[in-house]
Each structure stands twice: as structure tokens, then as C-alpha cells.
Amino acid sequence: MFKVLKFAKDKWYIIILIILLLFVQVYCELTLPDYTSDIVDVGIQGKGVKYPVPEKLTADSFDNLKLFMTETDKEIADKYYNQNDNKYEAALDGLSEDELEELKGAMLVPQMLTMLLSSDSEEAKMMQKGLAGAFGIPESEIEKTDIMELFRNMPDVQRNAIREALEKQMKNYPEYMLEASGTAFVQMEYEKMDVDMNAYQMDYLKSMAFKMLVIAVLALIISIIVGYLSSRLAAYTAKDLRRKVFSKVMSFSNAEMNQFSTSSLITRCTNDVQQVQMVLTIFFRIVVFAPIMGGGAIIKVLGNTATMGWTVVVAVLAVMFVIIVLMVVAMPKFKVMQKLIDGLNLVSREILTGLPVIRAFGREEYEEKRFEGASKDLMKTQLFTSGAMALMFPTMMFIMNGVSVLIVWVGAGKIDTGSLQVGDMMAFLVYAMHIVMSFLFISMVAILLPRAAVAADRIDEVLNSETMILDKEKPLKIPDGAGEVKFNNVSFAYPNAKEDALKNIDFTAKAGKTTAIIGSTGCGKSTLVNLIPRLFDVKEGSITIDGVDIRDVKMKELRREIGFVPQKGTLFSGTISSNIRFGNKNASDDEVIRAAEIAQATEFIDTKEGKYDSGVAQGGNNVSGGQKQRLAIARAIAKKPKIYIFDDSFSALDYKTDAALRRALKQNVGDATVIIVAQRISTIMHADQILVLEDGQIVDRGTHEELMKNSEIYQQIAESQISQN
């Protein structure tokens, strides 16, 4: 999970705030079962009596209780109870836990003895007969005898002996029974003082209900805040990740692009980031919340009712077994899933991009089968993981229901023996469900985390990839020269290639002159011109512009000086005008029109209804190849650079348009450095310098006339084109 969480480290303060809020939420939710227990045990069974000792009692009752107290107990009772008229009162709500325990220790046994000696129960009658016999009172006179009065009039030695015997017998009773007897004594005492116990009970229930409502609303508000903050954090992180990944990809050279592939980079920018965002959204609400809740519930269980803790251990072991089996069986499939999504994206992209070719060659059925194969592979993996998830939920519910039955069964036995109260069992049941649900939530996230971890690794792979082409820490400025380009004994090899693609390239492309490059397919023409804007970096030698090595200047400034028209004219969705302005967003309408005129594009632009505001589809799919090339050339012209590079950019033009375009270039950009890569002799025959490439080396150079006399390779190219015509 740390692989995912590290992406959000910039917002560490939000993470800390969320965790603190979660602790408050857990505290609130774990407090509610205690209130439920109090409502059952105190509000319903105890008629609202919170303490097993009275807050107020009559003076006679207080004197009766002292008959069964030791001197220490009497001192404790006098410390907490103050006489007010004919009654005694104690502020129990203001006592600490230790003070309350001290008072209970002094009062519970005397209260129980007083209850037994003054009640009509069988056990009380047996004790009364025993005391009456000690005084020689006949059984027929017992009901007429005030036992408490007899006890009060006894000699101290005899009374103390009887009291100690009775107290010893009472102390064999469990704490629960003593407290229950104390509660009954308090109720009897309040009724004796004309307290309406029904109203007293309702007041308690209303106050508890109000407290529970406040706590529940607070927990709800915190949950909403945590959800909002988590969503915001996840959305911010996803946005930041997309920006970083996209910026990194934008800095890639062609070598890195080839290493990752376009389809994989698209998946990493979209699906992988989405996986990270989804996990971050639920991370704090489940992954962090569940352990806090589970830990808090375990503490409550062990602290309050440890004798039933084994039932929770059984539940946790069962849940852990299910999670472990699930992780062993299903987790590897999640790691495979992202690669299958990559494969499906690749097939989809290839089919959609090459749809005209597929139709032209009648390969629809084959491509459909290829897509169906990739889709089926992904479907099978998803069905397996979904099946595992579908099996997990019924299993978890079975465990939860089984644990509930087990707790009720064990708790019922304890309630029957008097060692557990109904409310305590209900609270224990809620705590146990919290513990099981916490593990259930963790198991749910355990399904998502490996997939998110794979996505995080793939994103890291992009972000941490070593970019081969970088700016220097202290770059130089490009001088205000004319734009002369010079290759100084340049060699270049593609990454992991065994041989050089270019060897010992040495020439100068002067400003105001046109340098043309020609050669057979695969001889390195495009590779050569791609070195100028640093789409690749040279292996040996150097390339300079106006005497400055291009590696010593910022790539942004370098590329600002170059108008590059690649082999494949790429257009972007928008309008004709926006595409021409792509390299110079501040170009005026007149400059846009002028660039289109030089590129011979006005011929088809003027025929469109919207003219320069006519729409261009993504990739320029609604214009022809020749129109696309002319718009790409117009885009470079509108930039007004020092250096023009045309990488076989005239191949889709007819000879007439080709000649007109070259004349317009000569007239309008004659001061710039022009480098043309071409296959057609007619395109370059008027160039000031022609370089002939063969196997990555310059084998001949000169003007058209010179090469026709001295270059065998150039002659062969020319003769082949003449014969074709």
C-alpha cells in the first residue's frame, strides 16, 4: 500500500487530519454499544437507576445500613453522604471511578442484608427465623416482630458476630448479584420517598437516547468529512500523477517511446492512475478505518467480557483462513490483469488506426478473432477474480451469522448463571461484529491492493525511467546567427543496436541555402534529420547551430529555432487555423493565410465552406494525404524559424504542386537554412547541396549536375525514376 500512498505524500497534512478524524469516529461508534447496554441493563431492567447505591435515602434506612457496616465502612458512608432534613444525599455523578468503587464496597453488602431482612422472599424468611430463634421468639410471632429493631437492640458483640456471619455468606454471591440487589434497594428506597419511578425511568431513557443521537450524528458527520477529504485527496493525487506521467512522457525521446509503446503509455496514464485513485479513495475509509475499529473493538471485548473472548478468536481465525486462501488463489490473477488490459488496448488501437487497410484487404474476420481472443483472455481472468469475490461474501456472512449464534448461545448460559447481564451480551455481540466486519473490509481491499500495487509499479516505471536526452544544468544561449547547421563527424546507434545507423556524418547546411538528402530506403535519412531537434542524441561527434553544440542549449530553445515537418504529417483535432497556428499561437490571420499560400494549401482551403475555420478531425482523418502534408508545411512556415527540416514532406504532392511549393519557399524563406529529405530527384534537383546516403554514410555530395556526372548511386536513382515516368 505504501507504493500507492507515497504518491499522496505532498498532502501529508490531509492524511494526518483524516486519521485523527477516524480515531474520533471509531471512538463514537464503539461508545454506542455501551449506551445500548446501559439502556437494557439500567434503563429497562434497573428502571433508570444508574448506580447500585442510592443518591438519596431516608435517615432510618441509613441507620439500618450502618448496623451491618464496619467502622471503616461507616466512615466511608459518612464521607460521601450529607444529611439534609430527614434524609441523606450523595452527589454520585461527581464521584470518580475509584471513589464510586470505594462507596460501593462499603454499601453493597449492608444493602443486600437490609433487603433480605426486610423483604418477603423465602431466603429472607429463613434468615428472619434464624435471628428470631436466637432471641427465643416463637415462629408464630415472627411476622409481628421488627427484626431490624431486634438487631439494633442486640449487644455489640453479638450483633457484630451475626453481622460478620451474614456478610461472609453474602460475599459468596457474585458481584453482579450484589449490584442487582443494590439496584433493587435503591428502587425500594426511592419509592419509599415517593419518587415516580416510571417518570424517573423515562427521564433516563430520554437522556440516553439523546446522547446516542448526538454521538451517532457526530460519527455520521465525521464519516462524511473523511469521505470528502479522501475523495479530494485521491482526485488531487490522480491529477498530479497524470500531470507527472504526461510531462515525463513529453520529455521522452523516440527511444523511450519505443521502449514502452504508445498503447502501454496510454494505459498507464489512464487505467493505472484510475486504479491508484480508486484505492486511495477507499484506503482511509476501509484500510485505515478497519484496523482502528477492529483494534478498538478487541480492546473493548477483552476489557469488558474477557470470558467470552474466545468466540471472537474463533471468528478472526475463520476470517483469516478465508483471506489467506483468497490471496493465494486469486492474487496472481490480478497481477496478470493489467498486462491483459495493455494487450487489449494495443489490439484495439491497431484495429481502429488501421481500419481502412483492414477493409481494403478483407481482413475484418481475422481482426475480429484477434480482438475476441484478447477480450476473452481478459474476460476469463476477470471471471475468475469475480468468482473469488462472489464466493468470499457468502462465506464471510456465514462466519458472521455463525459467530452471532455462538455468542448468543454462550451468553445465554452466562446470563442464566447470573455472571452476565443481557445488555453486556448485546454490547459484546456488536463488538464482535465490528471485529469480523473489520477483517471483512480488509479482505475486500486485499483484492484491490495488489492490482493497485501493480498499477503503481507501472507508473513508477515511467516516472523513474532514465531519460536519455536531458538539458544541461547550465545551458548556453543560441547566438543570434543565421541558423547554420553543422555535422562534425557524427555517428549514431539506436539503443541496444549492434551496429551504427549513421557513421562519420560531416557536412554543413548554410543559411540561405538548401541542403537535400537522398538515398535508398533505410539508409538513415530520417534518422539524420531527427538528430537536429534532438529527438535522438549523437553517439560520437557533434551537431552545432551557429557554432554552438545543440547539447549545450535548452531543448525548448533549440526546437523554437526549427520548423520540422515529419514524414507523416500529423494534424490535431480543431480547425485549419488552429493547426497552422500550432507552432506560433500568436500568428495573425494574415500570417496564417500567407503560410497557407506558400504551402499551396489555399487551393483546397478556399473550397471549404468554413475556410480557415473548417474543422479538422483527430489525426487529420477528414483531409487527404497531400492536404495533410501541405497543412503541416504551412504550420512550420507560420512558426518563422531559422531552420526548416522537411523529412520527405513532399511525397504526397503532385509534381506541379511540388514545384510551386519549392519556388514559393525559395522566394519567401530564402534566408533560412532549409534541409530536405526526399525520394524524388525532381524535389531536390535545384538544391544548393545534395548529400547521397548509403548504409548510414555520406557516399557522395554536390549539386544535381555534379552528382549526375560523378555519383553512380545518384545516377541509378535518377534513371529508375526516369524509367518509371
C-alpha positions, -999 to 999 in steps of 0.1 A, spaced: 0 0 0 30 23 6 36 21 -32 2 39 -37 3 61 -6 37 77 -15 20 94 -44 0 115 -19 29 124 3 26 161 -7 -7 162 11 6 147 43 -14 171 65 -47 159 50 -37 123 57 -29 131 93 -63 150 97 -82 121 82 -65 96 105 -73 118 136 -109 121 124 -111 83 120 -100 78 156 -128 101 167 -153 83 145 -142 49 159 -145 62 195 -180 74 188 -191 41 171 -176 20 199 -193 41 225 -228 34 212 -228 -3 222 -220 8 258 -250 31 258 -272 2 243 -260 -20 272 -269 7 297 -303 12 282 -311 -25 286 -294 -31 320 -301 3 336 -329 18 317 -351 -12 313 -341 -38 340 -329 -12 366 -358 13 359 -332 41 352 -312 35 384 -276 42 373 -258 33 405 -263 3 428 -261 28 457 -287 55 464 -282 91 456 -306 98 485 -321 77 513 -341 82 545 -324 86 578 -340 54 591 -326 34 561 -292 50 566 -292 40 602 -303 4 593 -274 1 568 -249 12 595 -259 -18 615 -242 -40 590 -211 -18 585 -177 -19 600 -163 12 615 -143 18 582 -174 14 561 -193 38 584 -165 64 579 -167 60 541 -205 63 541 -204 95 563 -177 109 539 -200 108 509 -235 112 524 -246 145 538 -277 148 560 -304 171 547 -335 173 570 -347 137 574 -327 122 546 -291 117 534 -278 127 499 -247 120 479 -236 136 446 -227 103 428 -224 119 394 -195 140 407 -175 110 420 -145 94 403 -145 58 394 -123 49 424 -145 69 448 -176 52 435 -160 18 439 -150 27 474 -186 37 483 -200 6 466 -176 -16 487 -190 -1 518 -227 -1 508 -235 -32 487 -233 -59 514 -252 -39 540 -279 -30 514 -283 -67 505 -286 -77 541 -311 -50 548 -331 -61 518 -331 -98 529 -340 -90 565 -369 -67 555 -383 -84 524 -409 -112 520 -387 -136 500 -382 -173 511 -345 -166 517 -353 -136 538 -378 -155 559 -352 -182 566 -328 -156 578 -355 -139 599 -364 -172 616 -328 -178 624 -325 -144 640 -358 -148 659 -347 -182 672 -315 -166 685 -337 -143 706 -362 -171 717 -391 -156 697 -417 -182 687 -423 -187 649 -459 -175 652 -446 -142 665 -420 -137 637 -443 -117 613 -451 -93 642 -415 -88 652 -393 -60 638 -361 -79 630 -342 -47 624 -352 -33 658 -341 -66 674 -308 -64 656 -304 -28 667 -310 -36 704 -286 -65 704 -253 -63 724 -225 -51 701 -205 -83 705 -235 -105 694 -246 -81 667 -211 -80 652 -208 -118 653 -241 -122 635 -233 -94 610 -199 -109 602 -215 -143 596 -241 -128 574 -216 -107 555 -194 -137 550 -223 -155 534 -233 -126 512 -197 -122 499 -201 -156 483 -226 -140 459 -211 -128 425 -206 -91 420 -235 -90 396 -259 -103 422 -247 -78 448 -252 -49 423 -286 -62 413 -296 -63 449 -282 -28 454 -303 -16 425 -334 -32 439 -326 -15 473 -323 19 456 -356 14 438 -373 5 470 -358 34 488 -369 59 461 -404 45 461 -404 50 499 -395 86 493 -425 90 468 -403 92 437 -423 84 405 -401 55 392 -419 55 358 -411 91 352 -376 85 366 -371 56 342 -383 77 312 -361 106 320 -331 82 320 -341 66 287 -347 100 271 -313 113 282 -295 82 269 -314 84 236 -304 120 232 -267 112 239 -268 83 215 -283 105 188 -257 132 193 -229 106 191 -244 89 160 -248 123 142 -212 132 151 -200 99 137 -220 105 106 -206 140 101 -171 127 106 -177 99 82 -189 124 55 -159 146 61 -135 117 59 -152 106 27 -149 141 12 -113 145 22 -104 111 9 -121 117 -24 -104 151 -27 -70 136 -18 -74 108 -43 -86 132 -71 -57 156 -64 -32 127 -64 -46 113 -97 -45 147 -113 -9 152 -101 1 117 -113 -14 122 -147 4 155 -150 37 140 -139 34 109 -162 23 131 -191 52 155 -185 76 126 -183 63 111 -215 66 145 -232 103 145 -223 108 111 -238 130 107 -268 119 83 -295 140 56 -278 119 57 -246 87 59 -266 97 27 -284 106 11 -251 72 15 -235 49 15 -266 21 40 -271 -7 17 -260 11 9 -227 17 46 -220 -20 53 -226 -30 26 -202 -5 39 -176 -19 74 -179 -55 64 -177 -63 29 -163 -33 26 -139 -38 61 -125 -75 53 -121 -66 22 -101 -45 43 -78 -72 69 -74 -98 43 -66 -77 26 -39 -68 60 -24 -105 69 -22 -113 38 -1 -80 35 16 -87 57 46 -124 47 49 -116 10 49 -79 1 51 -71 26 79 -106 26 95 -110 -12 97 -78 -18 118 -86 11 141 -122 -2 145 -111 -38 149 -84 -29 174 -107 -7 195 -134 -34 195 -109 -61 206 -98 -38 235 -134 -33 245 -141 -71 243 -110 -81 263 -116 -53 288 -153 -58 295 -161 -95 289 -128 -114 286 -145 -147 295 -162 -148 260 -132 -135 241 -125 -170 227 -156 -167 205 -140 -136 188 -107 -156 184 -127 -183 165 -143 -157 143 -110 -140 135 -92 -173 127 -120 -183 103 -119 -149 85 -81 -150 83 -83 -185 68 -107 -173 41 -85 -142 33 -53 -163 31 -69 -188 7 -83 -159 -14 -49 -142 -16 -31 -174 -25 -56 -184 -52 -68 -150 -67 -39 -126 -62 -17 -138 -90 -46 -133 -114 -49 -96 -105 -12 -91 -114 -19 -106 -148 -50 -85 -154 -31 -52 -161 -10 -68 -188 -41 -82 -204 -56 -47 -204 -25 -35 -221 -28 -62 -248 -65 -54 -254 -57 -17 -257 -29 -25 -282 -52 -47 -304 -80 -21 -302 -57 7 -312 -41 -12 -341 -75 -22 -355 -91 13 -352 -60 30 -366 -56 5 -395 -93 1 -403 -91 14 -439 -63 -11 -446 -81 -39 -429 -112 -33 -450 -91 -29 -482 -75 -64 -477 -107 -80 -464 -92 -89 -430 -122 -80 -409 -129 -115 -398 -92 -121 -388 -90 -89 -368 -124 -97 -351 -110 -130 -340 -78 -113 -328 -98 -88 -308 -121 -115 -295 -91 -135 -283 -76 -106 -264 -110 -99 -249 -116 -135 -239 -83 -137 -221 -92 -107 -201 -127 -119 -195 -115 -153 -182 -92 -136 -157 -119 -112 -146 -144 -141 -142 -120 -159 -120 -114 -130 -98 -150 -120 -97 -159 -156 -88 -135 -155 -59 -151 -122 -47 -186 -137 -51 -175 -167 -30 -159 -146 -4 -190 -126 6 -214 -155 14 -185 -172 33 -180 -141 54 -217 -137 60 -219 -173 71 -190 -167 96 -207 -136 109 -240 -153 114 -223 -183 130 -204 -161 154 -237 -143 163 -253 -176 172 -223 -188 191 -222 -156 212 -259 -157 220 -257 -194 230 -227 -189 252 -241 -156 266 -274 -171 274 -257 -197 296 -238 -170 314 -270 -149 319 -287 -179 333 -260 -183 359 -260 -146 368 -225 -139 356 -235 -118 327 -262 -92 320 -283 -90 289 -270 -56 279 -234 -67 282 -241 -96 259 -257 -73 234 -227 -49 235 -203 -79 232 -222 -91 201 -219 -56 185 -182 -55 193 -177 -90 178 -195 -79 146 -172 -48 144 -142 -71 146 -154 -95 120 -165 -67 97 -131 -50 101 -114 -82 88 -141 -84 61 -133 -49 49 -96 -57 49 -102 -88 28 -121 -67 3 -93 -42 0 -68 -71 -2 -84 -79 -35 -78 -44 -48 -44 -36 -33 -23 -60 -55 -39 -46 -86 -32 -10 -74 3 -20 -65 9 -33 -100 -5 -1 -114 17 19 -90 48 0 -102 39 6 -138 35 43 -131 68 44 -112 84 26 -141 76 56 -163 84 83 -137 117 67 -127 128 58 -162 160 74 -172 155 100 -199 184 97 -224 181 133 -236 183 160 -210 192 197 -207 224 206 -191 223 223 -157 238 254 -171 227 257 -207 241 281 -232 221 306 -253 217 301 -290 235 330 -307 216 354 -329 230 339 -360 215 329 -393 209 293 -384 239 275 -399 238 237 -391 270 217 -390 275 180 -385 310 172 -372 320 136 -378 286 124 -363 279 87 -356 247 74 -341 233 40 -329 199 31 -317 196 17 -282 207 -19 -279 216 -19 -316 248 -38 -326 257 -15 -355 257 22 -360 228 37 -380 249 67 -390 287 68 -394 310 97 -397 285 122 -410 302 155 -418 286 184 -436 274 220 -432 239 233 -441 244 270 -447 218 297 -441 201 309 -472 209 276 -489 190 244 -494 206 211 -484 190 179 -497 194 144 -486 186 114 -508 193 77 -506 177 43 -506 150 32 -481 165 26 -447 198 43 -453 193 67 -424 179 99 -439 152 104 -413 175 94 -385 199 121 -396 174 149 -395 159 136 -363 192 144 -346 189 181 -353 160 187 -329 175 162 -305 148 135 -309 179 113 -305 214 123 -293 245 116 -313 268 88 -302 300 104 -314 308 138 -329 287 169 -325 260 190 -342 262 228 -339 239 256 -348 258 289 -354 288 273 -337 271 261 -305 267 224 -298 230 217 -296 235 196 -265 247 227 -247 214 246 -252 179 241 -239 159 218 -260 129 242 -258 151 270 -273 166 247 -298 133 235 -311 120 270 -312 145 277 -339 134 247 -360 104 242 -383 101 204 -385 78 187 -410 80 149 -404 73 121 -429 38 116 -416 20 149 -413 2 148 -380 -28 171 -375 -48 177 -344 -85 180 -338 -96 216 -342 -97 239 -372 -74 245 -401 -64 278 -385 -56 262 -351 -34 236 -368 -14 263 -387 -11 283 -355 1 252 -336 38 264 -337 30 301 -333 -1 307 -313 3 345 -318 3 343 -356 -21 369 -371 -48 359 -396 -27 374 -424 3 354 -413 -18 322 -413 -31 329 -448 4 338 -460 18 305 -447 -11 286 -463 -4 303 -496 34 294 -495 24 258 -487 0 258 -516 -28 249 -492 -52 278 -502 -62 257 -532 -84 234 -511 -89 256 -481 -108 282 -502 -132 255 -515 -144 247 -479 -174 264 -465 -158 274 -433 -124 281 -450 -98 285 -422 -124 278 -395 -133 244 -411 -130 215 -387 -101 191 -387 -108 156 -373 -84 138 -349 -52 129 -368 -65 148 -399 -86 119 -410 -110 142 -429 -83 155 -453 -63 138 -479 -26 128 -476 -15 157 -498 -37 182 -480 -24 170 -446 12 175 -458 6 210 -470 -11 220 -437 19 205 -419 43 226 -441 21 257 -435 24 251 -398 62 251 -400 62 282 -421 39 301 -397 65 295 -370 91 316 -388 121 295 -377 157 299 -387 159 263 -398 134 243 -419 135 205 -420 113 187 -445 115 149 -439 101 135 -471 73 160 -468 66 164 -505 60 127 -513 22 130 -514 22 161 -536 19 160 -574 48 173 -594 31 206 -602 23 214 -566 57 202 -556 75 227 -580 52 256 -570 58 250 -533 96 249 -537 95 281 -557 74 298 -530 98 286 -503 128 299 -522 111 333 -526 98 336 -490 122 318 -467 153 322 -488 173 335 -458 167 304 -437 185 271 -436 165 245 -455 172 208 -452 151 185 -474 149 147 -472 134 133 -504 129 103 -526 122 122 -558 150 137 -578 127 164 -591 122 176 -555 159 182 -548 175 188 -582 176 226 -576 191 222 -541 224 240 -534 239 209 -519 228 173 -522 240 145 -499 238 109 -510 234 84 -482 242 47 -483 242 24 -453 243 54 -429 273 71 -446 276 101 -470 290 85 -501 286 114 -525 278 151 -523 274 180 -547 248 197 -570 225 178 -592 247 183 -622 278 172 -604 262 141 -590 248 131 -623 284 131 -636 302 116 -606 278 96 -584 268 61 -596 242 57 -568 226 91 -576 226 82 -613 208 49 -605 181 67 -585 176 92 -613 175 66 -640 150 45 -621 127 74 -617 130 85 -653 123 50 -664 92 48 -642 79 80 -657 
